[in-house]
Amino acid sequence: MAAHLSSGRVNLTALREAGRRELREFLDKCAGSKAIVWDEYLTGPFGLIAQYSLLKEHEVEKMFTLKPGRLPQADVKNIIFFVRPKLELMDIITDNVLREDRGRSPQRDFHILFVPRRSLLCEQWLKEQGVLGSFIHREQYSLDLIPFDGDLLSMESESAFKECYLESDQTSLYHAAKGLMTLQALYGTIPQIFGKGECARHVANMMIRMKREFPGSQNSIFPVFDTLLLLDRNVDLLTPLATQLTYEGLIDEIYGIQNTYVKLPPEKFAPKKQGEGGKDLPTEPKKLQLNSAEELYAEIRDKNFNAVGSVLSKKAKIISAAFEERHHAKTVGEIKQFVSQLPHMQAARSSLANHTSIAELIKDITTSEDFFDNLTVEQEFMSGIDTDKVNNYIEDCIAQKHPLIKILRLICLQSVCNSGLKQKVLDHYKREILQTYGYEHILTLNNLEKAGLLKPQTSGRNNYPTIRKTLRLWMDDVNEQNPNDISYVYSGYAPLSVRLAQLLARPGWRSIEEVLKMLPGPHFEERQQLPTGLQKKRQHGENRVTLVFFLGGVTYAEIAALRFLSQMEDGGTEYVIATTKLINGTSWMKSLMEKLEPAPF
Amino acid sequence: MSRARADEEEYWHSSKFRAFTFDDEDDELSQLKESKRAVNSLRDIVDDDDDDDLERVSWSGEPVGSISWSIKETASSSTSSLEGRDASLQKGSSSYAAFPKQVSSYSLSSLFKGRNKLPSFQSLSDALSDTGVKNYTPELRRPKAEYKDYSSDWSPKDTVRRMQRGKVCSLERFRSLQDKLVLLDEAVAGHDGNVITAVLIFLKRTLRREILFRELEVRQVALCHLIHFLKETGEQKLLLDLLRFLDRTEEVALSQYREHLNIQDVEKRREFLKGCIGLPFSAEDTSHIQDHYTLLERQIIIEANDRHLEAAGQSQIFRKYPRKASILNMPLVTTLFYSCFYHYTEAEGMFSSPANLKKTFKIPDKQYVLTALAARAKLRAWDDVDALFTTKNWLGYTKKKAPIGFHRVVEILQRNNAPVQVLQEYVRLVEDVETRLNLATKYKCHDVVIETYRDLKDRIQLTAYKCKVERGSAEEDKINSILNN
């Protein structure tokens, strides 16, 4: 069930297994039958670590979603709350505990498992409500880095960007450093650390400090990673704002991928059997898991969407031919062989059916006029056209009251591509937004300004053209079918973050010192000493392994670009990607918006 | 939508920039169709049995046995159905029961706790036992009442480290200001927000406010954590005091303004917003806050009036188009639309009149015309639409003018299902010939197409267009007569 985690250069099953082990240990501490009350947000990430059967083996008999009121009647000895350390959740737990029937016998024991870290603030809160004493075990489950795929780890911390860049709260950076220490404990000390940005600097400092304080973490494991590259999201604010144009990126932009699962409109996924069809089409969304365990998906997810159709049709021909084989099977042996291949062919067939349907759904959107217009404006901005004046299309979208997030993405994109907007232009956009969407959005606009996404041009100088030219962020001749450069993931724009990683590997950052200075935060290099026996003697032709950690989030298109670099024949470097959260422009904007009361209708 | 699609395509082809286009659109589409066909045809061949899937998946895609699936199941099911599922889970669990064996068997915490589990970790656990701290494993079953640390001579540094490991430590013995500040600095140096916050809670409780503020002013990281923490716990008053002390006036203003979102009662909200006007916002923001207050004030008046009108049932417009929701707390443009819909003809003196809103909030012409057009088109009040774009000069000549461009006018009218007669009047006014032809063709304004080709003297196109109009219609006659001249 987790074979895809071991398919990459680094076997991430070990990390998953460590997580499962820790979970078992905790469950066994609470002896007897149990019920788990889940903070709903956690079920997704936990699902990547363990299935229900694991919990069941450790006497978990019931599971509920955390909500206010009296806990359901369940005849178990233990009630365990699995929660993030958030005050609003503590209030719900308090309510649950206070409503528990004290007269019932036998009494149920309460426990809390904080994920990823125990919070003294939360415990203080529970104490003030007078329920802290009700909990026998209060522990933490260090679910810092969760393996999503053979080359992908995420902390799934929604608010990391906001906390780091808006509130200067470094807690999530501390968790990132902790996660990296765990990785080093499992996969060896990483000898080289590079970084760019304030947060990157902090994380590197913490890692070095933790290593000093835990001499024990000096382990004797042969290092799997050669290099760690820490990148601040605010070094590259541009990339997540643009619409991703890879297959996986578009699925995420349009439907949103949550913990490797996507929910799709059911209409295109007709029931399998003929007899069932017709009358009762399913109304529930179709849920699919997307990862490299599915052969076809692994092949197409990182392609530009324009290159997906031809792969699908090729596959269709191959599968049709394979099924045709049955007519040629004459002898018993041949028939037997055909039958033995059936399950595999059948899986391939259903995989092809699903992705053909998804591609059709996406195509309906990418061929719409509005998608085209939006993309045109994005590409104009990224290539440096008309970034310094009020844009007609954006004005039109406001007038037609398109979703606010779409507007904010475009305006922020324009601002970033112009090193800030002229005061007059910024004021104009602000007024239009407040008048059309409501004055309370002044709070959101303020957040965006604080994060540097939307700002007045202060220096009077626009650095973006220099950055664009030096880093070759805009490529005129893109080959979407057979790409030769990472810019294919945005049909022209090469993600800045990935360009930095690429240039670091070859020829090194010294060649771009000037541009690095224009980007926010320090850039640095650290070395961690290895015992002599562990120093790596590289085999000829063996690739280096670099872990790229995006502090503040990464998009699927950036991941695709890094995978593209990994696969380049003469690349010389393979990449593993870690992040605080998998994001797209929409989810990112949402995390920065002020929580407003829901509209009255 | 400012440019027609064809224009844009030409633009992309002629410039060096690429848009996201499907090079061979038909081919692409047919490829998808082809794979779809192949897939469908195979359905009959294969007997679909879920049995050979690696994982059992319910229709919603959730693997059977996944956590979120199980929550639904166990929460609703009785024991008997639990039993039933047991069997179906057998296979799933056995499939990965084999798997842990090949991988390491430590937990995340054991890596740091230093439990010796496998020989290869020998050095790790050895090194850990050298540190002298023996008890790395969390206590099992701590008595409920126990909530303090017995050892009381931890240094600030050790205290912070213990707290980082999730231990509960008593901070009470740090009595002097000096000790407390050392403790805080240690916590900040450890970067663990959880510990920093815990120390701040302690300092907040045991230090005088002025001293706390003064010391935090020179400790920016701790300060940020306290602000975040006060926001989260909703200690608004202390937060505002702190921000004021720090002279972060704009933040004070915004933070106070944010409070209005928690006030449900409109009268109270209005009063509150009134109080916000004097807050130290930036100049630009001050005018927005002022507008927010004025808008709500107007909305309250309009709402009271209209609710009464609607209830009385005397007003025709409210009878014909009952209101879907109250206008309270709606954005300005929505309010303007509402006003153009229900109160279009009122004199400027009335608060609910569009003219009054336009003047009070200095709504730009473009915005006003767009909104009024959309509202009147929705009511199919074509005369009003006409009047919106008619200007008279001092000689009394009338002229058609649209600050938003007539192609936009056409689009909005079309969205509101305007009849062809109305539509073509405005299509005719689109200045750019290419755009005009496009719109006219798209919306079947035959007269405009014919006239435009006539003016262009384009016989070929005109002849070709004949097949687009109905046989024997007036349009066909028109084309023929032009061609014959």
Interface residues (C-beta under 8 A of the other chain):
Chain A: M1 A2 N11 T13 A14 E17 A18 G19 R20 R21 E22 R24 E25 K29 W38 T43 G44 F46 G47 A50 Q51 Y52 S53 L55 K56 E57 E61 K62 M63 F64 T65 P72 P85 L87 R117 R118 S119 L120 L121 E123 Q124 W125 K127 L132 G133 S134 F135 I136 H137 E139 Q140 S142 E163 E167 S168 D169 Q170 T171 L173 Y174 A177 M181 T182 A185 L186 H202 N205 M206 R209 E213 F214 P215 G216 S217 Q218 N219 S220 I221 L245 Y261 K263 K272 K273 Q274 P282 E284 P285 K286 K287 L288 Q289 N306 G309 S310 L312 S313 K315 A316 K317 I319 S320 F323 R326 L342 P343 M345 Q346 A347 R349 L352 A353 T356 S357 A359 E360 K363 T366 T367 E369 D370 F371 F372 D373 L375 T376 Q379 E380 S383 I385 N392 Y393 D396 A399 K401 D427 K430 R431 E432 L434 Q435 T436 Y437 G438 Y439 E440 I442 L443 N446 D476 V478 S491 G492 E594 L596 E597 P600 F601
Chain B: M1 S2 R5 E8 W12 K16 F17 R18 A19 F20 F22 D23 E25 E28 L29 Q31 L32 E34 S35 K36 R37 A38 V39 S41 L42 R43 D44 I45 V46 D48 D52 D53 L54 E55 W59 S60 G61 E62 P63 G65 S66 I67 S68 W69 S70 I71 T74 A75 L82 L89 G92 S93 S95 Y96 F99 P100 V103 S104 S105 Y106 S107 L108 S109 S110 L111 F112 G114 S120 F121 Q122 S123 L124 S125 A127 L128 D130 T131 P138 L140 R141 R142 K144 A145 Y147 R161 M163 G166 V168 A189 H191 D192 G193 N194 V195 T197 A198 I201 Q220 V221 C224 H225 I227 H228 F229 E232 T233 L254 Y257 R258 H260 L261 E284 D285 H288 I289 D291 H292 L295 K324 A325 S326 L328 N329 M330 P331 L332 V333 F361 I363 Q367 L370 R408
